[in-house]
Amino acid sequence: MKRNIKLGIFGFGCVGQGLYNVLHQTKGISAEIKKICIKHPEKKRPIDPGFFTVNREEIINDPEIDVVVELIDEVDAAFEIVSAALKNRKAVVSANKKMIAEHFTELMELQRRYSTPFLYEASCCASIPVIRNLEEYYDNDLLTSVKGILNGSTNYILSHIFENNMAFGSALADAQKLGYAESDPSLDVKALDPKYKLLIILVHAFGIILKPEDIFNYGIDHIKDSDIRYAREKNSRIKLIARCAKVNNKVYAYVMPQLVSESDTLNKVAFEYNGLLLEGAFSEHQFFMGKGAGGNSTGSAVLSDISALTYDYRYEYKKLHQRLNHSYTMDKVLEVFVSYNGGAKPDTSDFESISVRHESEEFNYLVGKINLVKLAGANWLNEAAINVMLTEKQE
Ligand SMILES: NC(=O)c1ccc[n+]([C@@H]2O[C@H](COP(=O)([O-])OP(=O)(O)OC[C@H]3O[C@@H](n4cnc5c(N)ncnc54)[C@H](OP(=O)(O)O)[C@@H]3O)[C@@H](O)[C@H]2O)c1
């Protein structure tokens, strides 16, 4: 690709404006914004109105535009934009994890058929360069586990609850005000957003392509004050953890809240930060931390992808092409803490073993081992009066 590139951007919200800011403060990259497509022309914008259009074609069909940057908060429209751009042989950068996770196979096919790159570093952990590291550095079969805090918004909420005794609703409102939450906050609190990110990580870490419905996710919206008190008594915090790991040739994955003890590296990952622990056969533990949300930090990852395009970088999907023969399994035993009240109860026959049972007027809970297959299929899981969290001890 030529070294002085022209960009067509879709979206000028939190990330779009972040990209504008970082692009204008970075000297090392020769990229210029030609047009920005938005949805609501009546909105006041902080830059020259001449940049804006509501007509997609002005970007997609402009032969001068080399790179389309998709930063909108809609899924169907984003997929249409990205598909049309790739078909017109324009390289694409996106941060839209939901769109990527839902359309992974089609997006791979479009890249192959039109020989055009599609990069999406900002979609996983915003500013942490996870995808390129998984592709380039961990380009072999030695990686065994990726575990982390992948959602800045829920981490921000949980940090406020633990550090400042803030109520859930106020912490969420604060996260939204600062641009850390998705426009639809249920994507964050119900753990869908980190699940989409985990789906992308699974491809680059283990060469496994799954659909969102294949992975178990359980959010932070069942957590009660009594669960927070329990965590504090154990000198732990609650974190929303996404994990995928390999045992022999089988890979399991889930997203769930977990009690994280003080000695755990992820305990210190607070507020809008994300943290990722990678485990390899010989490298042992490696830890990445960085801002997982916010305009400028996400914009900087988008800019890094734009810069990578100037030296013709593209994902090779090394793990997929290595034919590693990994298969996905949900057959994994987890140790969980389950709290319940008001007549709601977990079905104890679903558990392989129960090591602690506590029942009192204020607080009922048990600690036990349960297979992920059983947990995912349990009806009691959806009761608002029941909360499930992983304990600190997971193999
Ligand atoms: N915020 C973060 O920290 C963060 C981090 C990582 C990844 N992401 C991802 O980045 C993307 C953008 O997030 P955001 O927080 O910047 O969203 P946002 O603040 O809600 O902004 C969305 C932008 O998209 C525009 N838009 C929506 N539908 C459109 C359409 N059909 N055609 C053209 N423009 C359209 C909106 O136009 P108007 O301005 O006219 O309304 C707005 O400018 C999302 O996929 C999100 O998941 C966000």
The ligand as a Gaussian input file, in Angstrom:
#p B3LYP/6-31G(d) Opt

LIG

0 1
 N      -15.918000       3.038000      23.563000
 C      -14.912000       2.199000      23.777000
 O      -14.145000       2.349000      24.744000
 C      -14.658000       1.075000      22.821000
 C      -13.532000       0.234000      23.021000
 C      -13.270000      -0.789000      22.102000
 C      -14.120000      -0.990000      21.026000
 N      -15.236000      -0.197000      20.867000
 C      -16.105000      -0.430000      19.705000
 O      -15.960000       0.682000      18.813000
 C      -17.193000       0.898000      18.122000
 C      -17.636000       2.344000      18.326000
 O      -17.872000       2.546000      19.706000
 P      -18.113000       4.026000      20.303000
 O      -17.997000       3.865000      21.782000
 O      -17.251000       4.995000      19.606000
 O      -19.650000       4.264000      19.898000
 P      -20.456000       5.650000      20.007000
 O      -19.751000       6.622000      20.874000
 O      -21.853000       5.265000      20.344000
 O      -20.418000       6.226000      18.512000
 C      -21.033000       5.538000      17.457000
 C      -20.862000       6.337000      16.188000
 O      -21.364000       5.546000      15.093000
 C      -22.197000       6.362000      14.272000
 N      -23.161000       5.471000      13.635000
 C      -24.041000       4.608000      14.196000
 N      -24.712000       3.931000      13.243000
 C      -24.234000       4.354000      12.064000
 C      -24.527000       4.038000      10.700000
 N      -25.436000       3.130000      10.384000
 N      -23.845000       4.698000       9.721000
 C      -22.906000       5.636000      10.027000
 N      -22.580000       5.977000      11.297000
 C      -23.248000       5.349000      12.289000
 C      -22.824000       7.344000      15.224000
 O      -23.270000       8.464000      14.473000
 P      -23.879000       9.784000      15.171000
 O      -22.702000      10.486000      15.799000
 O      -24.445000      10.541000      14.037000
 O      -24.908000       9.303000      16.168000
 C      -21.641000       7.650000      16.156000
 O      -20.832000       8.666000      15.595000
 C      -18.183000      -0.136000      18.658000
 O      -18.180000      -1.254000      17.807000
 C      -17.590000      -0.532000      20.011000
 O      -17.930000      -1.845000      20.400000
 C      -15.507000       0.834000      21.737000

